[in-house]
Structures are given as C-alpha cells and as structure tokens.
Amino acid sequence: MGRAGKLVAGAIVGGMALTLALLAAVDPPAPRASVSGHISRADAGPELGETLRRCRTVTVADPECEAAWETKRRHFFGQEKDEK
C-alpha cells in the first residue's frame, strides 16, 4: 500500500470515528430497566456509613475498618443471605 492508500485508509477510519462520536453525543442513551434489588444507603445503616467514611482516610490496619469493608463487600455482592 502506497502513501496515498495509507492516507485514504486513515481518512476512512477517522471519518468513522468522528461519525460514531457525533452519534453518541447527539442521541440520548436508551433508558435502562430498573433494578429490582438495588442497594440504598439506608440498607447500610448509619453506623456503618460513619465507619466507612472514617476508614477512607485510615492508613494503618484497623480491625474495625476491615470488618466494616468486609460487611459492605458482602452486602454489595449479595452474600449476606447465604450466611444467615
């Protein structure tokens, strides 16, 4: 492929990328189906929320923080029901 062929191929790829970018910017995304089992902050409880906020800045190992993050992880992945 010569230089002209490479320029044409580059122009085609660039044009396609520009077209896709414009379509994505102009068309609104399709509405998604609602999730029936969504997780709200109320499910976590106020004491867990306070602990997690405090633990975001902790730089040393803290057993309370590790337990709070493990609880949050289990809740997120839906593993709470399996262990009860």
N, C-alpha and C positions, 0 to 999 in steps of 0.2 A: 504494500500500500504506500503510495507516494504521499508527499506533503499535502497535496490538495485533498486526497482521500481522508487523511487524518483530520484535517480541518472540517470537512463535511461531517465526519463521524462525531467530532466534538461538538459541532453546532447542533446536530440532531439530539445528542444526549443532553446538552444544555437546554435546548428548547423543551424537551420532555420534562426535565426537572423544573423548569420555570412554569410550565403548564400545570404540573402537579401541585406546586407550591401555591399558585393562584387559586386553583380549585379548592385546596384545603383552607385557604384564607377566606374565600368567598362563601362557600357552603357551610352552614352550621352543622355541627355533628348531630347524628341521629340520636333521638332520646333513647336512653338505656332502660331496660326493665328494672323495676325497683327490686331491691334485695329484701327478701322477707325476714331474714335473720340478721339484720345489721347490728353492729355493736355501737352503743352510745356511751358517752362519758358517764352517764348516770349508772350504768352497769358496773363500772369500775369502783364506784364508791368514793366518797370524798377523802377518806384516809389514804387510800391507795394513790389517788391523784396527787395529794400533797407529798407523799413519799417519793413518787416518781419525779415530781418537779424538783425536789431537793436532790435526788440522786443523779440528775442530769449533770450536775457540776462536780460530783464527788470524783476524786482522782485516785483514791485508795480503796482497797477491798473493804466493803461494808456488808455484813451478813443481812442486814435489814433491806438494803438496796438490792442485793442479789435475789432475795426472796420476793420482793415486790416485782422485779423484772420477770422472774420466773412465773409468777401469778399472771402478770399481764400477757406473757407469751402464751401460756396455756389458754387463757381466755380468748386471745386473738385466733389461735388455731382450733378452738372449739374442743379442747381436750379436757375441759372441766367435767363434762358429763360422764366421761369414761371412768374417772377415778372416784366418783361419788357413789 
